[in-house]
Amino acid sequence: MGEVVARQPGVLAQQPVARSRAGNRGWRTLDWALLAGVTVLGAVLRFWRLGYPHRYVFDETYYARDACLYLGHSLGYCHAPAPATLAGALGIGPEQTFVHPELGKWLIALGERAFGYTTLGWRIPSAVFGTGLVVLVFLLGRRLFGRWGGAVGGFLAAIDFVLIEQSRLAMLDIFLAFFVVLGFLFVVLDYERVRAEASHRGALDLGWRVAVGLAFGAATAVKWSGVFAFAGAAVLVLIWHVGGALRRPPAQPGPGPVAETAITIAALGVPAAAVYLLSYGKWFAQHRYSLGVFAHLQHAMLSYQLHLTTPNPYQTRAWTWPFTISPIAYWHIAGKLNAHQILLFPNPGVWWAALPAGAWMLYRAVRGRHQAERIVMSGWLVQYLPWLAVSRPLFFFYMTPVTPFMDLALAGGLLALATGSAFGKRVVVVYLLGMAALLAYYYPGLVGALHPRL
């Protein structure tokens, strides 16, 4: 990925939140040092004591067991319950999480295959992808806002409470976030290619559009909510390519608007569908590649998602999520003076600051037509707003794939504050140090260590 970025001129950094950007001209020692720094920080926070507690935590009781069953182990070995009536009717055996596609569980299974059916084994894939997500946020921020935009965005992602917590458990949401951010990085690279192509004649190039489809196909193969992000990204890509076709001089060869629309939809949709179907490869092999049974399974998944009414003590309404109102106690053992616990809650200093930063970016995206801001706010809003219209039980961890875009919005705002102002730079540095201090204070509550006040 770094080689790809090194070859690109950083077109979006020419339309930044602030005017002065020198960071996207090429990779230098400082860029690599910043990337290494945020990556190491993110890795340490995600891998430290990863195997603790040595038991299933929250939804690991479903995903870790189903991943174990994917590897062909017995019910007894995986500590899995007997097949439910519906699961048996669908031909999926004892799998408890058939209502989600299979890719995320296969990724968890890779960890169990490599490190055994242990807490460390089923959590390592999440930690790897969570650390990789920090790298992707750095790369995306650098493409959008220059060197320091990438550094600040990567730092905020590395220390983000939600991203840390979801990277330390065998759940699906961190995989979803990884593929969504990867998809938007490919969207940016495709936009840069469109801008470069506008200045000269060039052959039809589908490479980045296919990459976008592959990434969002993987996101959807982890959780269906990846479709939200895919739809937003597809609209951006269509606007750029069809708009380019409309502006193309008659003498310049290339497909017209209608053909460009069809080509782009195919370049995005076919790879996405292929990844989704391939994630069910073993399932198809076990069911003689029956499309009828597969369609029945997908219908059952849809029915569950649409008609889930079972109340849950941790369900919340989507409007409360950005305000950090309702944390989730993933695991808790109370003591007299202190407690071992794992809580899912955001850093209020980051999230509350991200809200006005996001509003400012949205204003710039609408009024100023800044592409960087449009991309960040698209990634944020297309994944969050649909949940406001959903009446079924919802959970705060659905914000996991939204969180990187909140961090990027805040990074862009902080970068604008620091640009051209020595006082602004000092404010940003003090703020980032303050957020690191909050992490140091609350980190025990994220990893199950003793904390005297939580």
C-alpha distance (Angstrom), angle and dihedral (degrees) to the residues before:
residue distance angle dihedral
M1 . . .
G2 3.78 . .
E3 3.81 91.4 .
V4 3.77 89.9 54.4
V5 3.78 91.8 52.0
A6 3.78 92.1 46.4
R7 3.78 91.5 58.8
Q8 3.80 94.9 49.6
P9 3.82 122.4 88.8
G10 3.80 94.1 -141.0
V11 3.78 98.9 -116.7
L12 3.79 94.7 -179.5
A13 3.77 91.1 53.9
Q14 3.80 85.3 67.1
Q15 3.84 88.2 64.6
P16 3.78 99.4 44.3
V17 3.75 137.0 153.6
A18 3.78 87.4 -102.1
R19 3.78 126.4 25.4
S20 3.77 102.4 -123.2
R21 3.80 111.0 81.0
A22 3.76 126.1 151.0
G23 3.76 98.3 152.5
N24 3.79 103.5 90.3
R25 3.80 100.5 54.7
G26 3.76 93.4 94.6
W27 3.75 142.1 -39.4
R28 3.78 114.0 -78.8
T29 3.78 133.6 175.4
L30 3.79 91.5 -88.6
D31 3.81 91.9 54.6
W32 3.78 92.3 52.6
A33 3.80 90.7 45.4
L34 3.80 92.1 52.1
L35 3.79 91.6 47.2
A36 3.80 91.3 48.3
G37 3.79 90.9 47.9
V38 3.81 97.5 53.3
T39 3.81 91.2 40.6
V40 3.81 94.0 52.7
L41 3.79 90.5 45.1
G42 3.79 91.2 50.4
A43 3.80 92.3 46.6
V44 3.81 94.3 50.3
L45 3.80 92.0 49.9
R46 3.80 91.5 48.8
F47 3.80 102.2 40.8
W48 3.80 101.7 38.9
R49 3.83 108.7 111.8
L50 3.79 88.4 -13.3
G51 3.80 93.8 160.6
Y52 3.81 93.3 57.6
P53 2.97 127.3 130.6
H54 3.78 94.9 40.3
R55 3.77 95.2 -142.7
Y56 3.79 140.8 66.3
V57 3.80 111.3 -67.3
F58 3.81 119.8 -154.9
D59 3.84 110.9 -53.4
E60 3.79 92.6 3.7
T61 3.78 84.2 90.7
Y62 3.82 86.8 72.5
Y63 3.79 106.5 30.6
A64 3.81 99.0 41.4
R65 3.80 91.6 48.8
D66 3.79 94.2 46.6
A67 3.81 90.7 48.7
C68 3.80 87.9 52.4
L69 3.81 90.2 52.3
Y70 3.83 89.9 50.0
L71 3.80 86.9 62.7
G72 3.81 90.5 58.7
H73 3.80 99.2 -105.7
S74 3.78 122.4 146.4
L75 3.79 127.2 -99.8
G76 3.78 90.1 -108.3
Y77 3.79 93.8 50.7
C78 3.82 92.0 49.4
H79 3.83 93.8 40.7
A80 3.80 86.8 -127.5
P81 3.81 126.2 157.3
A82 3.80 123.5 -117.0
P83 3.81 117.0 -83.3
A84 3.78 116.4 -78.1
T85 3.78 118.7 -124.8
L86 3.81 94.0 -108.6
A87 3.80 93.0 45.2
G88 3.78 90.6 51.7
A89 3.80 91.5 49.4
L90 3.79 90.0 53.6
G91 3.78 92.7 49.8
I92 3.79 95.2 -118.8
G93 3.78 97.4 118.1
P94 3.80 118.5 -148.5
E95 3.83 96.3 -16.3
Q96 3.81 108.9 137.2
T97 3.80 99.0 -169.8
F98 3.80 100.4 50.5
V99 3.83 87.2 128.6
H100 3.81 87.0 79.1
P101 3.82 125.1 59.0
E102 3.77 118.2 -101.6
L103 3.81 108.2 -113.9
G104 3.80 97.6 87.1
K105 3.78 92.0 48.9
W106 3.78 90.8 49.5
L107 3.80 88.8 54.4
I108 3.79 89.6 52.9
A109 3.79 88.0 48.0
L110 3.81 90.1 57.0
G111 3.79 89.0 61.6
E112 3.77 91.9 48.1
R113 3.78 90.5 49.3
A114 3.81 91.9 51.0
F115 3.82 100.9 38.9
G116 3.78 104.3 20.8
Y117 3.76 133.6 -107.8
T118 3.78 93.9 -54.3
T119 3.77 135.3 115.7
L120 3.79 89.5 -98.5
G121 3.79 91.4 49.6
W122 3.77 97.0 52.4
R123 3.84 94.3 41.2
I124 3.80 100.4 47.3
P125 3.83 95.3 79.3
S126 3.80 90.3 55.7
A127 3.80 91.2 49.6
V128 3.81 91.7 48.6
F129 3.79 93.5 49.5
G130 3.80 91.2 41.9
T131 3.79 90.4 54.8
G132 3.80 89.7 45.2
L133 3.80 88.1 52.8
V134 3.81 89.6 60.1
V135 3.82 88.3 54.9
L136 3.80 91.4 49.7
V137 3.81 92.6 49.4
F138 3.80 89.1 51.5
L139 3.81 91.5 50.1
L140 3.80 93.8 45.0
G141 3.79 92.6 46.3
R142 3.79 90.4 49.1
R143 3.80 91.9 51.8
L144 3.79 91.2 49.0
F145 3.80 104.3 36.9
G146 3.78 108.0 11.4
R147 3.79 133.0 -109.5
W148 3.77 99.0 -38.1
G149 3.78 93.0 41.9
G150 3.78 87.2 58.6
A151 3.78 92.6 45.6
V152 3.81 95.2 49.6
G153 3.80 92.9 42.3
G154 3.80 91.3 48.6
F155 3.80 91.2 47.6
L156 3.81 92.4 50.7
A157 3.81 90.6 48.2
A158 3.80 90.8 48.1
I159 3.81 92.9 54.6
D160 3.81 98.2 34.4
F161 3.79 108.8 127.7
V162 3.81 95.0 -144.8
L163 3.79 94.4 48.2
I164 3.80 91.6 46.4
E165 3.79 93.0 50.2
Q166 3.80 95.8 45.8
S167 3.82 89.1 47.6
R168 3.80 90.4 58.3
L169 3.81 99.3 54.1
A170 3.80 134.7 64.5
M171 3.80 96.0 -111.9
L172 3.78 130.4 122.8
D173 3.79 104.1 -120.0
I174 3.81 99.4 82.5
F175 3.82 90.2 54.9
L176 3.80 89.0 50.6
A177 3.81 90.9 50.7
F178 3.80 91.8 49.0
F179 3.79 94.7 53.5
V180 3.81 93.1 42.8
V181 3.81 92.9 54.2
L182 3.81 89.9 43.7
G183 3.79 88.6 53.2
F184 3.79 92.7 51.5
L185 3.80 90.4 48.5
F186 3.80 87.8 56.4
V187 3.82 88.6 47.5
V188 3.80 89.3 57.3
L189 3.79 92.5 47.5
D190 3.79 89.4 50.0
Y191 3.81 90.4 51.4
E192 3.78 90.5 51.8
R193 3.78 89.8 51.8
V194 3.82 90.0 50.3
R195 3.80 90.5 51.6
A196 3.79 91.8 48.5
E197 3.80 92.2 46.7
A198 3.81 92.0 52.7
S199 3.79 90.6 67.7
H200 3.80 96.4 53.7
R201 3.77 143.1 18.0
G202 3.77 114.4 -86.0
A203 3.76 141.8 168.1
L204 3.78 121.2 -102.9
D205 3.79 107.0 -79.3
L206 3.79 118.3 -167.9
G207 3.80 97.3 167.0
W208 3.78 101.3 108.4
R209 3.79 93.5 37.0
V210 3.79 89.6 55.3
A211 3.82 89.0 47.7
V212 3.82 89.7 52.4
G213 3.80 89.9 52.4
L214 3.80 92.6 48.4
A215 3.81 93.2 49.8
F216 3.79 95.3 47.9
G217 3.79 90.9 41.8
A218 3.80 86.5 58.6
A219 3.81 90.6 47.2
T220 3.80 90.9 52.6
A221 3.81 90.2 45.7
V222 3.81 87.7 59.5
K223 3.81 96.8 45.5
W224 3.77 131.5 -9.1
S225 3.79 90.2 -126.7
G226 3.80 85.8 76.2
V227 3.81 84.2 81.5
F228 3.81 89.2 74.1
A229 3.79 92.1 60.9
F230 3.81 91.9 40.3
A231 3.80 91.1 55.2
G232 3.80 92.6 50.9
A233 3.79 93.1 47.2
A234 3.81 92.0 46.2
V235 3.80 91.3 53.8
L236 3.81 90.8 52.6
V237 3.80 92.6 48.4
L238 3.81 92.0 47.5
I239 3.79 92.5 49.4
W240 3.78 92.0 52.1
H241 3.78 97.4 45.3
V242 3.79 98.3 39.9
G243 3.78 90.3 43.1
G244 3.79 89.2 51.6
A245 3.80 90.0 51.4
L246 3.80 90.8 51.3
R247 3.82 91.7 50.7
R248 3.80 95.2 44.0
P249 3.82 111.9 115.5
P250 3.83 113.1 -113.2
A251 3.80 90.7 -118.0
Q252 3.81 92.8 56.0
P253 3.82 113.8 87.5
G254 3.76 120.7 -124.8
P255 3.80 142.7 102.9
G256 3.78 119.8 -60.8
P257 3.82 124.3 -119.2
V258 3.82 95.3 -87.4
A259 3.79 93.4 46.9
E260 3.82 90.9 44.2
T261 3.80 89.6 53.3
A262 3.79 92.7 51.3
I263 3.80 93.1 44.3
T264 3.80 92.8 49.7
I265 3.80 94.3 47.1
A266 3.80 89.8 50.4
A267 3.82 93.4 45.0
L268 3.80 90.0 52.5
G269 3.78 101.0 35.2
V270 3.80 104.4 43.1
P271 3.84 96.2 54.0
A272 3.81 90.8 43.7
A273 3.80 92.0 52.3
A274 3.80 90.9 45.6
V275 3.81 92.8 53.7
Y276 3.80 91.4 47.3
L277 3.80 92.7 51.2
L278 3.79 93.2 43.5
S279 3.79 89.9 55.3
Y280 3.81 85.4 65.6
G281 3.80 92.2 50.0
K282 3.78 96.5 121.6
W283 3.80 91.6 42.1
F284 3.81 90.6 54.6
A285 3.79 91.1 48.5
Q286 3.80 90.1 52.4
H287 3.81 92.4 49.0
R288 3.80 99.7 44.4
Y289 3.80 90.7 -106.2
S290 3.79 91.3 -71.3
L291 3.79 110.1 176.7
G292 3.80 89.8 -170.3
V293 3.79 93.7 59.6
F294 3.79 89.7 42.8
A295 3.80 91.0 53.2
H296 3.81 89.2 49.6
L297 3.79 90.2 52.6
Q298 3.81 92.7 49.2
H299 3.81 90.1 49.1
A300 3.80 90.4 52.2
M301 3.81 89.6 50.4
L302 3.80 90.9 50.8
S303 3.78 92.2 47.5
Y304 3.79 90.8 52.7
Q305 3.80 92.8 49.7
L306 3.80 93.0 48.3
H307 3.78 99.1 42.6
L308 3.81 105.4 35.1
T309 3.80 106.7 136.0
T310 3.81 104.0 152.5
P311 3.82 106.3 126.4
N312 3.80 119.3 -124.8
P313 3.80 127.5 -166.1
Y314 3.80 90.4 -131.4
Q315 3.79 98.4 49.4
T316 3.80 116.0 120.1
R317 3.78 138.5 176.0
A318 3.78 116.7 -99.9
W319 3.80 94.3 -123.3
T320 3.80 89.5 66.9
W321 3.81 96.3 54.7
P322 3.83 100.8 84.6
F323 3.80 90.9 49.5
T324 3.83 95.0 58.7
I325 3.80 92.0 -128.6
S326 3.81 102.5 143.8
P327 3.81 120.2 37.7
I328 3.78 120.2 -169.8
A329 3.79 121.3 -125.2
Y330 3.79 101.6 -140.9
W331 3.79 93.6 177.0
H332 3.79 134.4 -3.1
I333 3.79 140.0 176.7
A334 3.78 111.6 178.1
G335 3.79 123.2 -144.4
K336 3.76 134.6 -176.1
L337 3.79 99.3 -100.0
N338 3.78 102.5 7.1
A339 3.77 141.5 10.5
H340 3.75 144.0 -136.3
Q341 3.78 106.1 -133.2
I342 3.77 145.4 146.7
L343 3.78 114.7 -144.7
L344 3.78 128.8 -176.8
F345 3.78 108.0 -144.7
P346 3.80 134.3 129.0
N347 3.76 127.5 -114.9
P348 3.82 100.0 -99.1
G349 3.80 90.7 -154.4
V350 3.80 89.6 61.3
W351 3.78 100.3 36.7
W352 3.80 97.1 44.5
A353 3.80 89.9 48.4
A354 3.81 90.3 47.7
L355 3.82 91.6 59.3
P356 3.83 97.2 65.9
A357 3.80 89.6 36.9
G358 3.80 88.9 54.9
A359 3.80 91.9 47.6
W360 3.81 90.1 51.4
M361 3.80 91.1 48.4
L362 3.79 91.4 48.8
Y363 3.79 89.9 52.8
R364 3.79 90.8 51.1
A365 3.79 91.6 45.9
V366 3.80 92.0 53.8
R367 3.80 101.3 36.3
G368 3.79 101.9 29.2
R369 3.81 98.9 32.0
H370 3.78 91.8 -136.3
Q371 3.78 107.6 173.3
A372 3.80 95.7 -151.7
E373 3.78 91.6 57.0
R374 3.80 91.6 43.7
I375 3.78 91.2 55.3
V376 3.80 94.9 47.8
M377 3.79 94.6 46.2
S378 3.79 91.7 44.7
G379 3.79 89.5 55.5
W380 3.80 89.8 48.6
L381 3.80 102.6 42.5
V382 3.81 102.5 37.3
Q383 3.79 89.1 56.7
Y384 3.80 97.1 43.1
L385 3.80 108.5 35.4
P386 3.84 97.0 60.1
W387 3.80 90.5 62.2
L388 3.82 90.1 61.5
A389 3.80 88.8 68.6
V390 3.81 95.4 48.2
S391 3.79 117.2 99.9
R392 3.83 99.5 -174.1
P393 3.83 119.7 97.2
L394 3.82 110.2 -68.8
F395 3.79 132.7 -169.6
F396 3.78 133.7 -145.2
F397 3.81 94.4 -123.4
Y398 3.82 87.8 71.1
M399 3.82 83.2 83.0
T400 3.81 91.4 69.9
P401 3.84 96.2 97.9
V402 3.80 90.5 42.4
T403 3.79 93.2 54.5
P404 3.85 98.3 75.9
F405 3.81 89.7 57.4
M406 3.78 91.4 49.8
D407 3.80 87.6 52.6
L408 3.81 90.8 49.4
A409 3.79 92.2 48.5
L410 3.78 89.8 51.9
A411 3.81 90.7 46.1
G412 3.80 90.3 53.8
G413 3.79 91.3 49.2
L414 3.79 93.3 48.3
L415 3.79 90.5 48.0
A416 3.80 90.9 53.2
L417 3.81 89.9 49.2
A418 3.81 91.6 51.8
T419 3.80 97.3 44.4
G420 3.78 113.6 104.8
S421 3.78 95.1 -6.4
A422 3.78 127.1 94.6
F423 3.80 89.4 -164.7
G424 3.80 90.6 50.4
K425 3.80 90.6 52.1
R426 3.78 90.8 52.7
V427 3.80 91.2 48.9
V428 3.81 91.1 51.8
V429 3.79 93.2 47.9
V430 3.81 91.9 48.8
Y431 3.80 90.6 47.3
L432 3.81 93.5 50.9
L433 3.78 91.0 47.5
G434 3.79 88.6 50.4
M435 3.80 91.2 52.8
A436 3.80 89.8 49.8
A437 3.81 88.8 51.2
L438 3.81 90.9 51.7
L439 3.79 88.8 51.6
A440 3.80 90.8 51.4
Y441 3.80 89.8 51.5
Y442 3.80 97.2 46.5
Y443 3.81 100.2 33.1
P444 3.83 94.1 95.5
G445 3.79 87.8 60.1
L446 3.78 90.1 54.8
V447 3.78 97.2 52.8
G448 3.79 104.7 34.7
A449 3.80 97.4 -102.5
L450 3.78 124.3 140.3
H451 3.78 113.5 -76.9
P452 3.81 119.9 -179.1
R453 3.81 98.1 -153.6
L454 3.80 109.7 30.6
